[in-house]
Amino acid sequence: MSLHIRRATLADVDALSAIAIATYTETWGDSYPPQDLHTFLQDHYGTAPQRVELSDPRSAVWLLLEGETVVGYLAAGANTLPHADARDGDVELKRLYILSSHQNGGHGARLMDAFMAWLDQPQRRTLWVGVWEENFGAQRFYARYGCSKAGEYDFIVGDSRDREFILRRP
């Protein structure tokens, strides 16, 4: 079955929360103590924060679907990354995750292309992305879209602090 992409709506809040928790856990679940991970996931990817995100007119989410099953997504919104050059109207690519069973098929690029078309309408806007310092594949991926390192910050999950690079496409 071929995969298709569509914009998420408020009706997708439960599916978005489920894929956000599943993909984050699959990717980073063994990086944090279980209780810290659980609290982080509920605070950031539970249905309540997803509902807020989907309701924000500055945000947009694209779902990658196999039939009616969500297997990946890209979420963007107002920039919250800590950088002195950040301005109102800048956009942050907050999350781009695909279940491992559906990776390496060009679907990340398809999600990114849909996002980039939205980002540059009606005018080109500055893009910000936070990426773990050791996620070299993601850094190469975003570089293909014109993003380069502009700073660093600490990404906090419970008592854990991960060094993140701040990437920017002016």
Beta strands, then each sheet from edge to edge (+ up, - down):
strand 1: 3-7
strand 2: 60-66
strand 3: 69-78
strand 4: 91-98
strand 5: 127-132
strand 6: 148-157
strand 7: 160-169
sheet 1: 1+ 2- 3+ 4- 5- 7+ 6-
end
